[in-house]
Amino acid sequence: MAQPLVSVILPVYAAQSSWIETVNSALKQSLQDIELIVISDLSTDNLHCALGGMQDSRLTVSACDPNAAEAAR
């Protein structure tokens, strides 16, 4: 698979209603040649549960190392 034209990196922390809306918005853009990388900045909400069910090959969800929270910023 070729590299996507655009990479969107979204660090998230504890604002579930906002980041769910943001993820949906990014994936619904007219430009489909993107990858969306969502990085949990040690978030305490249900990031992996909420996004784990989304079946979109353009979406990647990962978490920061607990000892390096600034890495997502």
C-alpha positions in Angstrom: 0.0 0.0 0.0 1.3 3.5 -0.9 2.0 6.1 1.7 -1.0 8.4 2.3 -0.9 12.0 1.0 -1.7 13.5 4.4 -1.1 12.4 8.0 -3.2 13.8 10.7 -1.9 13.4 14.2 -4.4 13.9 17.0 -3.2 13.8 20.7 -6.1 13.3 23.0 -6.7 13.6 26.7 -10.0 13.2 28.5 -12.3 15.1 26.2 -14.2 12.1 24.8 -17.1 14.1 23.2 -14.6 16.4 21.4 -12.2 13.8 20.1 -14.9 11.5 18.8 -16.4 14.3 16.8 -12.9 15.3 15.6 -12.1 11.7 14.5 -15.4 11.4 12.7 -14.9 14.7 11.0 -11.4 13.9 9.8 -12.5 10.6 8.4 -15.4 12.1 6.5 -13.3 14.7 4.7 -13.5 14.7 0.9 -9.8 13.9 0.7 -9.7 10.2 1.4 -5.9 9.7 1.0 -5.2 10.3 4.6 -4.1 8.5 7.7 -5.4 9.5 11.1 -3.1 8.8 14.1 -4.8 9.2 17.4 -2.4 9.2 20.4 -3.7 8.9 23.9 -1.8 11.3 26.1 -2.4 9.1 29.2 -6.1 9.8 28.8 -8.4 8.4 31.5 -11.5 8.0 29.3 -12.3 5.1 27.0 -10.2 5.9 24.0 -9.4 2.4 23.0 -12.9 1.1 23.6 -14.6 4.0 21.8 -12.2 3.9 18.7 -11.4 0.2 18.8 -14.7 -0.6 17.2 -14.2 1.8 14.3 -13.4 -0.2 11.2 -11.4 2.2 9.1 -7.9 1.3 7.7 -6.9 4.9 7.8 -7.2 5.0 11.6 -4.4 4.1 14.0 -4.7 4.4 17.8 -1.8 4.3 20.1 -0.8 5.3 23.6 2.1 7.3 25.0 4.6 5.7 27.3 3.5 6.6 30.9 7.0 8.0 31.6 7.0 10.3 28.5 3.6 12.0 28.4 5.1 15.0 26.5 5.8 12.7 23.5 2.2 13.2 22.2 2.6 17.0 22.1 
